[in-house]
Amino acid sequence: MIKRTANSQWNGGLTDGNGHMKFGSGAFDGQYSFSSRFENGTGTNPEELIGAAHSGCFSMAFAAGLGKAGFAPKSVKTTATVHMDKVDGGFKIVEVVLDTEADVPGIDEKTFQEIAEGSKKGCPVSQALAAVPKITLNAKLLQTA
């Protein structure tokens, strides 16, 4: 079984406090606060980290799906936008939009879109986010010489 860790510490109250998050690997170590989460303050937030996890997982899953279908992608680039809104007096992630573009020689648009959708469903982070009401995928095929 593969295990990954991250830790955080919050100091103070919700709006006047501050926090710190760190990945177990040491790849990220940074601050977060009420303003970085609910406004435009300096630092990260849990939703941004979810977006990073989802975009990274989907890109890898898509590359794997393309490879299994006999296509060798040159690149897969994905941006995940996590939408959070006030729902029933609290906050909830209401949508994640995955915008991906991939350079895949020799593939047709229909096959590209089918593999992209299958990869979205098969991505472990997409599966972990099953409670999110809407996960939208916009997949663009780039074909360079």
C-alpha positions as CSV (number, residue, x, y, z in Angstrom):
1,M,0.0,0.0,0.0
2,I,1.3,3.4,-0.9
3,K,1.0,6.1,1.8
4,R,1.5,9.8,1.4
5,T,1.4,12.4,4.2
6,A,0.9,16.1,4.7
7,N,0.4,18.1,7.8
8,S,-0.9,21.4,8.9
9,Q,-1.2,23.6,12.0
10,W,-3.7,26.4,12.6
11,N,-3.0,29.0,15.2
12,G,-5.8,31.3,16.5
13,G,-9.3,31.9,15.4
14,L,-10.8,31.5,12.0
15,T,-10.5,35.0,10.6
16,D,-7.6,36.3,12.6
17,G,-5.5,33.1,12.8
18,N,-3.0,31.7,10.4
19,G,-1.7,28.3,9.4
20,H,1.1,26.3,7.9
21,M,0.9,23.3,5.6
22,K,3.8,21.0,4.7
23,F,4.0,17.9,2.4
24,G,5.7,14.9,3.9
25,S,8.1,14.7,1.0
26,G,9.2,18.3,1.7
27,A,8.2,19.4,-1.8
28,F,5.9,22.1,-0.4
29,D,6.1,24.0,2.8
30,G,3.9,27.2,3.1
31,Q,1.4,29.4,4.8
32,Y,-2.3,29.7,4.6
33,S,-4.9,32.0,6.2
34,F,-8.5,33.0,6.1
35,S,-7.6,35.7,3.5
36,S,-5.7,33.2,1.2
37,R,-8.7,30.9,1.3
38,F,-11.7,33.2,1.2
39,E,-10.2,36.4,-0.3
40,N,-7.1,37.0,-2.3
41,G,-4.5,37.0,0.4
42,T,-0.9,35.7,0.3
43,G,-0.4,31.9,0.7
44,T,-2.1,28.8,-0.4
45,N,-5.4,27.1,0.6
46,P,-6.8,23.6,0.7
47,E,-8.8,24.1,-2.6
48,E,-5.6,25.1,-4.5
49,L,-3.9,21.9,-3.2
50,I,-6.9,19.8,-4.3
51,G,-6.6,21.5,-7.7
52,A,-2.9,20.6,-7.9
53,A,-3.6,17.0,-7.0
54,H,-6.5,16.7,-9.4
55,S,-4.6,18.2,-12.4
56,G,-1.6,16.1,-11.7
57,C,-3.5,12.9,-11.3
58,F,-5.7,13.5,-14.4
59,S,-2.6,14.3,-16.6
60,M,-1.0,11.1,-15.6
61,A,-4.2,9.0,-16.0
62,F,-4.7,10.5,-19.5
63,A,-1.1,9.8,-20.5
64,A,-1.6,6.2,-19.3
65,G,-5.0,5.8,-21.1
66,L,-3.5,7.2,-24.3
67,G,-0.5,4.8,-24.0
68,K,-2.8,1.8,-23.4
69,A,-4.7,2.7,-26.6
70,G,-1.4,2.8,-28.6
71,F,-0.8,6.5,-28.7
72,A,2.4,8.2,-27.4
73,P,1.5,11.7,-26.1
74,K,4.2,14.3,-26.4
75,S,2.6,16.4,-23.6
76,V,-0.5,16.7,-21.5
77,K,-1.1,20.0,-19.7
78,T,-4.0,20.3,-17.3
79,T,-5.3,23.2,-15.2
80,A,-7.9,22.4,-12.5
81,T,-10.1,25.2,-11.3
82,V,-11.8,24.4,-8.0
83,H,-15.1,26.3,-7.4
84,M,-16.2,26.8,-3.8
85,D,-19.4,28.5,-2.9
86,K,-21.6,29.2,0.2
87,V,-24.2,26.4,0.4
88,D,-26.7,26.0,3.2
89,G,-24.8,28.3,5.6
90,G,-21.4,26.8,4.9
91,F,-18.9,26.4,2.2
92,K,-18.8,23.5,-0.3
93,I,-16.7,22.6,-3.4
94,V,-19.4,22.8,-6.0
95,E,-17.4,22.1,-9.2
96,V,-14.0,21.3,-10.5
97,V,-13.2,22.2,-14.1
98,L,-10.3,20.4,-15.8
99,D,-9.0,22.2,-18.8
100,T,-6.5,20.0,-20.6
101,E,-4.6,20.2,-23.8
102,A,-2.5,17.4,-25.1
103,D,-0.2,16.9,-28.1
104,V,-0.9,13.4,-29.3
105,P,0.4,12.4,-32.8
106,G,-1.9,10.2,-34.9
107,I,-5.1,10.3,-32.8
108,D,-8.5,11.4,-34.1
109,E,-10.7,13.8,-32.1
110,K,-13.4,11.2,-31.2
111,T,-10.8,8.8,-29.8
112,F,-9.0,11.6,-28.0
113,Q,-12.3,12.7,-26.3
114,E,-13.3,9.1,-25.4
115,I,-9.9,8.5,-23.7
116,A,-10.0,11.8,-21.9
117,E,-13.5,11.1,-20.4
118,G,-12.4,7.6,-19.4
119,S,-9.3,9.0,-17.8
120,K,-11.4,11.5,-15.8
121,K,-13.5,8.7,-14.5
122,G,-10.5,6.5,-13.7
123,C,-8.3,9.1,-12.1
124,P,-8.0,8.2,-8.3
125,V,-8.4,11.9,-7.4
126,S,-11.6,12.2,-9.5
127,Q,-12.9,9.2,-7.7
128,A,-12.0,10.7,-4.3
129,L,-13.9,13.8,-5.3
130,A,-17.1,11.9,-6.1
131,A,-19.0,14.1,-3.6
132,V,-18.3,17.2,-5.8
133,P,-21.6,17.7,-7.7
134,K,-19.9,18.6,-11.1
135,I,-16.5,17.7,-12.6
136,T,-16.3,19.3,-16.0
137,L,-13.6,18.3,-18.6
138,N,-12.6,20.5,-21.5
139,A,-10.1,18.6,-23.6
140,K,-8.3,20.2,-26.5
141,L,-6.2,18.2,-28.9
142,L,-3.0,19.8,-30.1
143,Q,-1.2,18.3,-33.0
144,T,2.2,19.7,-33.8
145,A,4.5,18.5,-36.5
